[in-house]
């Protein structure tokens, strides 16, 4: 018997270089909680890992922190974190911010997808 089906919406944003300190923003268009976020890189990260921090309306969501590892990274590498903690609630009009610490080197375009489980 299949498990329960959930309505989800995935929002995406491109970060021009996750190896430099920068923040990207995503406007929220639905009500729910963030169940995961994933990143795909378009090149190899050098020197050190890049840490991504996700915030909702300026409040950091530490359980959704994501590390983009430089060891073994290459174009097409993906990273992700998911949770069943229903604590990262969002609603229309909220803003999700994703900030990189920029610790790595090399210019690495990064596409980020945030999945919201609708309620």
N, C-alpha and C positions, 0 to 999 in steps of 0.2 A: 504494500500500500504506500503510495507516495506521501511525502511529508507535506506540511502546510505551505501554501503559496503566499508570498508577500508581494505587495505592490512596491516597487522601488523606482527611484529616479536617480540617474547618474549625471553629475555635472562635471564638465572638464574645463581645464584651463592650461595654457602653455606658459612656462617660465622660461625666459630667454636664456638664462644661465644659472643653474642651481649651484655652480661653484663660485658664485659671487653672492654676497649678502643682498637679498632682495625679497620682496613680498608681492604675492599676487592675490587678487580678490575675486570671489565668486558670489554673485547675488543669489539668494535663495528664493525659489518660486513655489515651494510646497511645504507642508507641515509633516514633521517626522523626526527621526533621530539618525545620526550618522552611524552607519553600520561598518563602513570601511573606507579607506582611501588607498589608492595605488598610484605608482609613478613608473613611467617608462622613460629611459634616457636615450639620447640620440648620439652618444659618444662615450668614450672612456673617461671616468673621473680619475684624476691624478692626485697624489700626495696624501690625501686624507678623506675620510667619509664626509658626506654632506648630511647634516641633520635638518629635517623638515619639521616644523612645529605648526600645528593646526589650531586656529582660534575661531571662536564664534563671538561676534560683536566685541572683540577685544579680550575675551576670556580664553586663556590657553586650555586645551584639552590634552593633558599630558598622556592619557591612555591611548591617544591616537598619534603619538610621536612616531616618525618614520625615519630610518637611517638608510641613506643611499651609499652602499659600501663601495669603496674604490677598488678593493682587492678583487680582481677577476671581472671588473665591470667592462662593458663594451656596448656599442650601439645595440639597442634592442633589449638590454637587461631590464628586468622589471622587479619592483619591490612593492610590498604591500603590508598593510596591517588591517585587521578586522576585529570587531568586538561585538558581543551580544549585550554589553552594558547599555541600557537604554537611558543614558544620562546626557548625551550630547544632542539635546532637542533643538530643532530649528523650526522657523516658521517663515512665511513669505515676508520679505522686507529685511530679514537678517542678512548678515554678510559673513561669509567664511573667508578667513585670511590664512594663507599658507606662506610661512617664512622659511627661507634657507639661511643657515649660519654661514654659508660660503666658505667652508673650511677647505674644500678641495681645490684642485687646480684644473686647468683645461676649461674651455668654454663648452658647457654641456646643456643643450636644450633639453628640457624635461616636460613631459606632458603628465598632468596630474588629473586623476578621476576620483571624485568623491561620491559615494553612494549613500543615498538617504532612503531609509525604510519608512514608507508613508504610514501615517496613523490617522 
